């Protein structure tokens, strides 16, 4: 599999902050406590459950849409159905 990147021909430069105005030094990272880690894992678990619920709702909605369109007299055909 080949991956490609293409950029626009027009390039626009936007000035931001001068080196004197913007401090780019690295910040020291604080260690996570057990409570912090538990909170992150709980959020991650909740997000996964929410995503699974939303995907199930989406699949159900798509199935209902397909069923409704199959029963409709003015049904739209996709290209594969027409070519077969």
Backbone as CSV, one residue per row, in Angstrom:
resi,resn,N_x,N_y,N_z,CA_x,CA_y,CA_z,C_x,C_y,C_z
1,UNK,0.842,-1.177,0.000,0.000,0.000,0.000,0.889,1.243,0.000
2,UNK,0.703,2.087,-0.984,1.459,3.336,-1.071,0.649,4.476,-0.490
3,UNK,1.315,5.280,0.281,0.667,6.464,0.847,1.264,7.692,0.186
4,UNK,0.405,8.656,-0.094,0.866,9.867,-0.745,0.335,11.078,0.004
5,UNK,1.108,12.128,-0.069,0.703,13.403,0.516,0.821,14.453,-0.562
6,UNK,-0.171,15.317,-0.648,-0.140,16.384,-1.640,-0.472,17.694,-0.944
7,UNK,0.287,18.716,-1.248,0.091,20.022,-0.642,-0.426,21.004,-1.678
8,UNK,-1.097,22.009,-1.198,-1.616,23.048,-2.088,-0.458,23.834,-2.692
9,UNK,-0.673,24.352,-3.874,0.370,25.139,-4.544,0.557,26.500,-3.883
10,UNK,-0.513,27.050,-3.356,-0.432,28.361,-2.718,-0.047,28.182,-1.256
11,UNK,1.034,28.833,-0.869,1.503,28.747,0.509,1.344,30.120,1.138
12,UNK,0.758,30.145,2.326,0.557,31.399,3.028,1.317,31.348,4.350
13,UNK,2.121,32.343,4.577,2.868,32.437,5.826,2.139,33.374,6.767
14,UNK,1.961,32.923,7.988,1.289,33.733,8.995,2.251,33.890,10.157
15,UNK,2.508,35.116,10.534,3.422,35.316,11.660,2.669,35.108,12.959
16,UNK,3.346,34.527,13.902,2.744,34.304,15.217,3.504,35.144,16.217
17,UNK,4.142,34.505,17.174,4.873,35.224,18.197,6.369,35.200,17.888
18,UNK,7.034,36.252,18.238,8.486,36.287,18.098,9.105,35.390,19.166
19,UNK,10.325,34.929,18.924,11.000,34.068,19.888,11.078,34.705,21.273
20,UNK,11.222,36.003,21.326,11.327,36.691,22.608,9.990,36.694,23.366
21,UNK,8.887,36.641,22.629,7.561,36.722,23.237,6.974,35.361,23.606
22,UNK,7.527,34.305,23.043,6.925,32.986,23.207,7.964,32.029,23.771
23,UNK,7.713,31.529,24.959,8.647,30.624,25.622,8.403,29.198,25.139
24,UNK,9.384,28.617,24.466,9.246,27.266,23.914,9.982,26.207,24.731
25,UNK,10.384,26.547,25.931,11.085,25.556,26.748,10.101,24.496,27.224
26,UNK,10.597,23.279,27.346,9.759,22.159,27.749,9.309,22.298,29.195
27,UNK,8.108,21.822,29.448,7.565,21.827,30.800,7.812,20.462,31.427
28,UNK,8.087,20.456,32.698,8.277,19.191,33.391,6.917,18.518,33.556
29,UNK,6.875,17.241,33.248,5.624,16.490,33.304,5.437,15.932,34.699
30,UNK,4.256,16.150,35.244,3.950,15.636,36.579,3.607,14.151,36.488
31,UNK,3.963,13.399,37.490,3.643,11.976,37.552,2.155,11.809,37.829
32,UNK,1.557,10.804,37.214,0.160,10.515,37.470,0.030,9.745,38.778
33,UNK,-0.950,10.127,39.547,-1.225,9.387,40.775,-2.149,8.213,40.438
34,UNK,-2.338,7.340,41.406,-3.252,6.209,41.221,-4.653,6.725,40.905
35,UNK,-5.070,7.769,41.610,-6.393,8.356,41.398,-6.525,8.909,39.977
36,UNK,-5.473,9.583,39.488,-5.481,10.123,38.120,-5.612,8.996,37.102
37,UNK,-4.831,7.944,37.300,-4.849,6.817,36.367,-6.212,6.132,36.377
38,UNK,-6.794,5.966,37.554,-8.121,5.363,37.670,-9.157,6.219,36.937
39,UNK,-9.051,7.531,37.102,-9.977,8.439,36.422,-9.837,8.324,34.903
40,UNK,-8.613,8.280,34.402,-8.393,8.141,32.957,-8.954,6.829,32.425
41,UNK,-8.702,5.743,33.122,-9.201,4.444,32.678,-10.726,4.378,32.737
42,UNK,-11.310,5.014,33.743,-12.773,5.058,33.845,-13.356,5.847,32.679
43,UNK,-12.757,6.985,32.355,-13.225,7.788,31.223,-13.084,7.011,29.920
44,UNK,-11.967,6.340,29.741,-11.734,5.561,28.525,-12.787,4.463,28.386
45,UNK,-13.096,3.792,29.480,-14.107,2.741,29.477,-15.482,3.308,29.131
46,UNK,-15.809,4.447,29.697,-17.100,5.079,29.419,-17.186,5.510,27.959
47,UNK,-16.111,6.069,27.433,-16.092,6.476,26.026,-16.302,5.280,25.115
48,UNK,-15.682,4.152,25.454,-15.833,2.941,24.635,-17.290,2.472,24.656
49,UNK,-17.911,2.453,25.840,-19.319,2.047,25.931,-20.206,3.006,25.142
50,UNK,-19.932,4.312,25.250,-20.713,5.296,24.499,-20.561,5.085,22.999
51,UNK,-19.341,4.816,22.555,-19.093,4.610,21.136,-19.827,3.360,20.642
52,UNK,-19.754,2.274,21.419,-20.439,1.044,21.026,-21.947,1.261,20.952
53,UNK,-22.509,2.015,21.896,-23.939,2.319,21.886,-24.299,3.144,20.656
54,UNK,-23.491,4.159,20.353,-23.771,5.005,19.195,-23.651,4.222,17.888
55,UNK,-22.664,3.324,17.816,-22.506,2.515,16.603,-23.699,1.574,16.426
56,UNK,-24.199,1.009,17.528,-25.371,0.136,17.448,-26.595,0.929,16.997
57,UNK,-26.765,2.140,17.535,-27.879,2.993,17.117,-27.766,3.350,15.644
58,UNK,-26.561,3.638,15.198,-26.334,4.004,13.796,-26.667,2.829,12.884
59,UNK,-26.220,1.632,13.264,-26.479,0.443,12.456,-27.982,0.167,12.384
60,UNK,-28.661,0.333,13.515,-30.103,0.126,13.554,-30.821,1.130,12.652
61,UNK,-30.407,2.369,12.706,-31.014,3.407,11.869,-30.778,3.112,10.390
62,UNK,-29.556,2.680,10.048,-29.255,2.364,8.646,-30.080,1.175,8.167
63,UNK,-30.263,0.168,9.024,-31.078,-0.990,8.651,-32.519,-0.579,8.418
64,UNK,-33.048,0.291,9.279,-34.427,0.763,9.115,-34.567,1.562,7.826
65,UNK,-33.555,2.362,7.505,-33.586,3.159,6.279,-33.603,2.247,5.057
66,UNK,-32.778,1.196,5.086,-32.734,0.258,3.958,-34.065,-0.476,3.829
67,UNK,-34.630,-0.921,4.952,-35.915,-1.614,4.909,-37.004,-0.701,4.365
68,UNK,-37.015,0.548,4.809,-38.027,1.500,4.333,-37.857,1.797,2.852
69,UNK,-36.614,1.894,2.400,-36.389,2.207,0.983,-36.701,0.997,0.111
70,UNK,-36.549,-0.232,0.648,-36.893,-1.432,-0.126,-38.396,-1.537,-0.333
71,UNK,-39.174,-1.032,0.601,-40.631,-1.098,0.500,-41.215,0.084,-0.255
72,UNK,-40.408,1.057,-0.563,-40.876,2.265,-1.231,-40.955,2.043,-2.738
73,UNK,-42.033,2.497,-3.389,-42.130,2.341,-4.847,-41.116,3.188,-5.598
74,UNK,-40.699,4.294,-5.035,-39.718,5.151,-5.708,-38.329,4.858,-5.163
75,UNK,-37.988,3.591,-5.136,-36.712,3.150,-4.566,-35.553,3.591,-5.437
76,UNK,-34.507,4.103,-4.805,-33.290,4.466,-5.530,-32.405,3.233,-5.630
77,UNK,-31.761,3.041,-6.750,-30.890,1.900,-6.962,-29.446,2.340,-6.863
78,UNK,-28.614,1.465,-6.305,-27.198,1.790,-6.345,-26.629,1.233,-7.645
79,UNK,-25.458,1.641,-8.003,-24.851,1.311,-9.292,-24.693,-0.188,-9.476
80,UNK,-24.301,-0.903,-8.432,-24.095,-2.349,-8.572,-25.399,-3.066,-8.924
81,UNK,-26.525,-2.641,-8.347,-27.791,-3.274,-8.648,-28.194,-3.053,-10.092
82,UNK,-27.899,-1.893,-10.621,-28.271,-1.579,-12.000,-27.433,-2.376,-12.979
83,UNK,-26.158,-2.563,-12.659,-25.245,-3.226,-13.587,-25.386,-4.746,-13.598
84,UNK,-26.063,-5.295,-12.611,-26.158,-6.763,-12.534,-27.269,-7.273,-13.410
